[in-house]
Amino acid sequence: MNKFKTLIAAISLTSGLAMPMFSMADVDPSLPEYVRASGVSGNLSSIGSDTLNNLMTLWAEEFAKFYPNVNVQIQGAGSSTAPPALTEGTAMLAPMSRPMRQSEIQEFEARYGYQPTELPVAIDMLAVYVNRDNPITSLSLPQVDAIFSATRRCGAPADIQRWGDLGLTGTWENRDFTLYSRNAVSGTYGFFKDNALCGGDFKSSINEQPGSSSVVQGVTESINGIGYSGIGYRTSGVRAVPLSVDAGSEVFEATPENGISGDYPLSRFLLVYINKHPNRELDPVTREFVKMVFSKQGQEVVDRDGYVPLPASVVERVLGELGIN
C-alpha cells in the first residue's frame, strides 16, 4: 500500500466515516456550503507551487465573490519557494505539491516554536504523458524509472533508451525518447524523483521545464516525447499512460476513482501550509479562505480545474483539527 493510500485509509478510519458512495467524478454532496462571514478584510498572500498556481488563482476569484475588498496576491514559482516564504512571513498561504522536508519544518519551528500546519486541499495524480499519437498502452513504475533515471533503483534489469525497448514496433521501434521534466525547485520534480525513480537520479538528457504546462506542451509538440506533471494539466495533445506498481501488478488509469482510492500509483494530496499557533485562532482572512477551500464551492473549483475533490470525511477531519465550524 502506497503512502497516499495508507493516509486515505487512516483518515477514513479515524474520522469514523466510510469513504463516500457518490460518483468520484463529482463533488461530495455532504460538503458544507460556504456562507459569507462579516468583518473580513485585508490582504492575503500565497507563494509556492506552480502546480497549484491555477487552482490558487481560481480559489482567489471565488473568494472575491464573497469578499471583493480583500486583496489576494499569488506567486507560483515552485514548491521550494513556499517554506521560506511562510517562515519569513512574506506569505500567509504556502501551496506545495510535496510535503515539507524535515529541514524546512525545523527552520519554521526554530522561529515560531511550533510546526507549520499542513492542509490537504485536493487530490492529484501525477501523470506520465506521451504524445496523443503514441500507441503505448501502459507502463510499470520500474519501466518509468528506467526511462527517466540513470540509477534504476526501482529494479528494472536494464536501461530503456527507445520506444522499441517497451515493445513498440514499426516506425516506433528505433525512436529515442525526448524526456521532459520539471526543474529541481518543483515539488512535482521531488515527488516524481521519490516515488517514480525510487529516490534515484534523473538522466542528464532530460529537458527541464519551468512549469507543468510547458512539460505538456513539449510532449504535445514531440512525437517521441514523454514527460510528467499533474493531471490538471492534461490537454487533447497528450495521453496519460495507465500505470502499474510493477510488471506483475494491475494497471490503473488516472481516473478520479483510482485517484481517491489510491490505486493509481502516483496519487498524492496537493497541500497548503499555514502558520497557525496551536493555542490561537487563525486570523479572519486566512480562516475564511481555508473554510471556503474546504466548502462545496471550493471543491467545485478543484473539480473544474481537473483535480479530484476531497471527500467530506477528509474535510471534516481537517476542519475539526483547525477548530473551524
C-alpha positions in Angstrom: 0.0 0.0 0.0 1.5 3.4 -1.0 1.8 6.3 1.4 -1.2 8.1 -0.1 -3.4 5.1 0.1 -2.3 4.5 3.7 -3.2 8.0 4.6 -6.6 7.9 2.9 -7.4 4.7 4.8 -6.2 6.2 8.1 -8.3 9.4 7.6 -11.4 7.3 6.8 -10.9 5.1 9.8 -10.1 7.8 12.4 -12.9 10.1 11.2 -15.3 7.3 11.8 -16.8 7.7 8.4 -16.8 5.4 5.4 -15.5 6.7 2.1 -18.3 8.4 0.2 -20.6 6.5 -2.1 -21.1 9.4 -4.5 -19.6 9.3 -8.0 -15.9 10.1 -7.7 -16.2 12.4 -10.7 -18.5 14.7 -8.6 -18.2 16.9 -5.6 -19.2 15.1 -2.4 -22.8 16.4 -1.7 -22.1 16.2 2.1 -19.6 19.0 1.9 -20.8 22.2 3.6 -22.0 25.3 1.7 -19.8 28.3 2.2 -21.6 31.3 3.8 -20.1 34.8 3.9 -18.8 36.0 7.2 -18.8 39.6 8.5 -15.8 41.6 9.4 -13.4 40.1 6.9 -11.0 42.5 5.2 -7.3 43.0 4.4 -4.6 41.2 2.4 -3.9 37.5 1.7 -0.6 36.4 0.1 0.3 33.0 -1.4 3.8 31.9 -2.5 4.7 28.4 -3.7 3.8 25.6 -6.1 3.5 26.1 -9.8 1.2 23.0 -10.0 -1.3 24.8 -7.6 -0.9 28.2 -9.2 -4.0 28.0 -11.3 -6.0 26.4 -8.5 -5.0 29.1 -6.1 -6.0 31.7 -8.7 -9.4 30.2 -9.2 -9.9 30.0 -5.4 -8.9 33.7 -5.1 -11.5 34.5 -7.8 -14.2 32.5 -5.9 -13.2 34.2 -2.6 -13.5 37.6 -4.2 -17.2 36.9 -4.9 -17.7 36.8 -1.1 -15.1 39.4 -0.2 -14.4 41.8 -3.1 -12.4 44.1 -0.8 -9.8 41.5 0.2 -6.6 41.8 -1.8 -5.2 38.3 -2.7 -1.7 38.1 -4.2 -0.4 34.8 -5.7 3.0 33.7 -6.8 3.7 30.2 -8.2 7.4 29.7 -8.9 7.7 26.2 -7.3 7.1 24.3 -4.1 10.6 25.0 -2.7 9.7 28.7 -2.5 6.8 28.1 -0.1 8.5 27.1 3.2 10.9 30.1 3.4 8.1 32.5 2.5 5.9 31.1 5.3 8.8 31.1 7.7 9.8 34.7 6.9 6.2 35.9 7.0 6.1 37.0 3.4 3.2 34.6 2.6 0.2 33.5 4.6 -0.5 30.6 2.4 2.2 28.2 1.2 0.9 25.8 -1.5 3.1 22.8 -2.2 2.8 19.7 -4.4 5.0 17.7 -2.0 5.2 17.6 1.8 7.6 19.9 3.5 11.0 18.3 4.2 12.1 17.9 7.8 14.7 20.6 7.4 12.1 23.1 6.2 9.8 22.2 9.1 12.7 22.7 11.5 13.5 26.1 10.2 9.9 27.2 10.7 9.8 25.7 14.2 13.1 27.4 15.2 11.5 30.7 14.5 8.0 30.1 15.9 8.3 27.3 18.5 5.7 25.1 16.7 5.4 23.4 13.4 3.5 24.7 10.3 0.0 23.3 9.7 -0.4 21.1 6.7 -3.7 21.1 4.9 -4.6 18.6 2.1 -6.7 20.7 -0.3 -7.2 18.4 -3.3 -6.2 15.1 -4.8 -3.8 15.0 -7.7 -2.5 12.2 -9.9 1.0 12.7 -11.3 0.5 11.6 -14.9 3.1 10.2 -17.2 2.2 11.9 -20.5 3.0 10.8 -24.1 2.1 12.3 -27.4 -1.5 11.6 -28.3 -0.4 9.6 -31.3 1.9 7.3 -29.2 0.4 3.7 -29.1 2.0 2.6 -25.8 -0.8 1.0 -23.7 0.7 1.0 -20.2 3.9 1.3 -18.1 5.1 -0.1 -14.8 7.0 2.2 -12.4 10.2 0.2 -12.9 9.9 1.0 -16.6 9.2 4.6 -15.9 12.3 4.7 -13.7 14.4 3.1 -16.4 13.2 5.6 -18.9 13.9 8.7 -16.8 16.7 7.7 -14.4 20.3 6.8 -14.6 20.2 4.7 -11.5 17.2 2.3 -11.9 16.6 2.0 -8.2 13.1 0.7 -8.8 14.5 -2.6 -10.0 14.4 -2.6 -13.8 17.0 -5.0 -15.2 18.3 -2.7 -18.0 18.2 0.8 -19.2 15.4 1.8 -21.5 16.6 4.0 -24.3 14.0 3.9 -27.1 10.3 3.0 -27.6 11.2 -0.3 -29.1 12.6 -1.4 -25.7 9.0 -1.2 -24.5 7.7 -3.4 -27.2 6.6 -0.9 -29.8 7.3 -1.9 -33.4 7.3 -0.5 -36.9 8.3 3.2 -37.1 8.4 3.4 -33.3 11.0 0.7 -32.8 14.1 2.8 -33.1 12.7 6.1 -31.9 14.6 7.5 -28.9 12.8 9.3 -26.1 12.6 13.0 -25.7 12.4 13.4 -22.0 10.5 16.3 -20.4 10.8 17.1 -16.7 10.1 19.8 -14.1 13.0 21.6 -12.6 14.6 20.9 -9.2 12.7 23.8 -7.4 9.4 22.0 -8.2 7.6 19.8 -5.7 6.4 17.7 -8.7 10.1 17.0 -9.6 10.7 15.9 -6.0 7.6 13.7 -5.8 8.4 12.1 -9.1 12.0 11.5 -8.1 11.0 9.9 -4.8 8.0 7.9 -6.0 8.7 7.1 -9.7 12.5 6.9 -9.5 12.7 5.4 -6.0 14.9 8.3 -5.0 17.3 7.9 -7.9 18.9 10.4 -10.2 17.4 11.8 -13.4 19.3 11.2 -16.7 21.3 14.1 -17.9 19.3 14.1 -21.2 16.1 15.4 -19.6 14.7 18.7 -20.7 13.9 20.6 -17.5 10.9 22.9 -17.8 9.9 25.8 -15.6 6.3 24.9 -15.4 3.8 22.0 -15.7 2.1 23.4 -18.8 5.5 23.6 -20.6 6.1 19.9 -20.0 2.8 19.1 -21.5 3.4 21.5 -24.4 6.8 19.8 -25.1 5.2 16.4 -25.2 2.5 17.7 -27.5 5.0 19.0 -30.0 7.3 16.0 -29.9 6.1 12.7 -31.3 8.8 10.9 -29.2 8.1 13.0 -26.1 7.4 11.6 -22.6 7.1 13.8 -19.5 5.2 14.1 -16.2 3.0 16.7 -14.5 -0.3 16.9 -12.6 -3.4 15.6 -14.1 -4.9 19.1 -14.1 -2.6 20.0 -16.9 -3.8 17.3 -19.3 -4.7 18.5 -22.8 -6.0 17.0 -26.0 -2.4 16.8 -27.3 -1.3 14.2 -24.8 -2.3 10.9 -23.3 -1.9 10.0 -19.6 -0.4 6.4 -19.7 -2.0 3.9 -17.3 0.5 2.7 -14.7 1.1 -0.3 -12.5 3.3 -0.6 -9.5 5.4 -3.3 -11.1 5.3 -5.7 -14.1 3.0 -8.2 -12.4 0.5 -5.8 -10.9 -2.8 -4.5 -12.1 -2.7 -1.4 -14.3 -4.7 1.7 -13.3 -5.7 4.7 -15.3 -5.5 8.2 -14.0 -9.2 8.5 -13.2 -10.9 10.2 -10.2 -12.0 6.8 -8.8 -8.4 5.5 -8.9 -7.0 8.7 -7.5 -9.2 8.9 -4.5 -8.8 5.2 -3.7 -5.0 5.5 -4.1 -5.0 2.6 -6.6 -3.3 4.9 -9.2 0.4 4.5 -8.2 1.2 8.2 -8.3 -1.7 9.6 -6.4 -1.0 12.5 -4.0 -2.5 15.2 -1.9 -2.0 18.8 -3.0 -1.1 20.8 0.1 -1.3 24.3 1.5 0.7 25.1 4.6 -0.3 27.8 7.0 1.1 29.4 10.2 -1.3 28.6 13.0 -0.4 29.0 16.6 -1.7 25.8 18.4 -3.4 27.9 21.1 -4.8 30.7 19.0 -7.4 31.1 16.3 -6.5 31.9 12.7 -6.8 35.5 11.6 -10.2 36.1 9.9 -9.0 36.3 6.3 -6.9 33.1 6.4 -9.7 31.3 8.4 -12.4 32.2 5.8 -10.2 31.4 2.8 -9.4 28.0 4.3 -13.1 27.4 5.2 -14.1 28.3 1.6 -11.5 25.9 0.1 -13.0 23.1 2.1 -16.6 24.0 1.2 -18.7 22.7 -1.6 -17.9 25.8 -3.6 -14.2 25.4 -3.0 -14.1 21.8 -4.0 -16.2 22.5 -7.1 -13.3 24.7 -8.1 -11.0 21.7 -7.7 -13.2 19.7 -10.0 -13.3 22.4 -12.6 -9.6 22.7 -12.6 -9.2 19.0 -13.4 -8.2 17.7 -10.0 -10.1 15.3 -7.7 -12.2 16.9 -4.9 -11.8 15.8 -1.3 -14.4 13.5 0.3 -16.3 15.0 3.2 -14.6 12.6 5.6 -11.2 14.3 4.9 -12.8 17.8 5.1 -14.4 17.1 8.4 -11.2 15.8 9.9 -9.1 18.8 8.7 -11.7 21.4 9.8 -12.1 19.7 13.2 -8.3 19.8 13.8 -8.3 23.5 12.9 -11.3 24.2 15.2 -13.3 25.7 12.4 -17.0 25.1 12.4 
